[in-house]
């Protein structure tokens, strides 16, 4: 009996539990469905990366990846029928759309006595598996992360491309398409694919893991792993990363495991509360006053373009445009600026991030934003308003990050780059004046948050 391997967010051949589930040597067809519902909102950076990953996967499979455009609920049963596959193997998807889609596909397959088999997930521990003593789900990160570490994860699956006997897609009668050309993007994006993921990971472990606990907060240094995009598309599974560093007890290794726990936590929270992708997790914050209208639109444009006059904010927003990625510390600073200095709804910013980030992930992004906005699970206390100058001086002490992304400030030495308005000659030509006064807007934000808190 043939099997169908339906790839989604697991674009790799190593550590592939779906291959184990299909059984070694089984004749199998490899399928990827180009689903317009997912491709639409993805943004060119993510499409560029995705298509690159598909090409890499196709090469690993000896050119045997079948790519079909359409709604998976129609495509998957049709392809299964064509190859006579009794089982369709996937890694479980826990996003709101993915879960609903998989349930529909499962029902459609069942009509022809075929089975959708879910094996594994994109997470070290799948949503719903980390439970408290009384069997409930966690809403707070720290106890979750302890229970997550106690729960543990499986060893990586020992698979490679030769594990299954790949069916030649040319022998299958369905309307297929070639892997789309990568769209032209005006950004310097990471190399797609499984081998690139492992190269980057090895480099990180060799050069940066030891210092990661402190290094991770410095946007001016290359101290983070940059694995987010590879994890997003499953070029590598978090379990493989955890296994690689299992024996390491350094602060760096502990800290790295903790960050992977955040990724699993947010996926768990989104699974518990799918509505939190679009709404405040804490609905009391629906009452928070936010601005709208032409002035709000103008400020939003300045933020998106990196022209707020606050250097670390502008450097971050321009890094996002230039690389489809932004350093975590600066994601927090720029998000705080949008919400607390510009008084705009967090989902405006979240949408912009999702359109530009190559690692854009619904669970991590929407909850990262809500952490900053104060409406999420482990929200930063509402009175914490990031001061963009102090944050810049602390985490980019020599101003190197600002100078790298804001060429108008390239000649401003040292940490003076964080306050160009204090330069003897004033703000350098071409760089904007501050669009708002942080001190004033902080007070406005605190009043508005206070009002929500009192109404609670
Ligand atoms: P590293 O520091 O090397 O971390 C290792 C891995 O741990 C990351 O690859 C990621 O998978 C995970 N991780 C680290 N920090 C977090 C976190 N705070 N939440 C969840 N997982 C984390 N991450 C995304 O993957 N996609 C997003 O769309 C996204 N949007 C964000 C939006 C905001 C406003 C904020 C504050 C954070 C967001 N993050 C998002 C989390 C974090 O910023 C990125 O995961 C990280 O910057 C990716 O770079 P890295 O791989 O070098 O991180």
Boltz pocket constraint, residues with backbone or C-beta under 6 A from the ligand:
constraints:
  - pocket:
      binder: B
      contacts: [[A, 216], [A, 223], [A, 224], [A, 225], [A, 226], [A, 227], [A, 228], [A, 229], [A, 231], [A, 232], [A, 256], [A, 259], [A, 260], [A, 262], [A, 263], [A, 264], [A, 266], [A, 326], [A, 327], [A, 328], [A, 329], [A, 331], [A, 332], [A, 335], [A, 353], [A, 357], [A, 359], [A, 360], [A, 361], [A, 362], [A, 364], [A, 365], [A, 366], [A, 368], [A, 369], [A, 372]]
      max_distance: 6.0
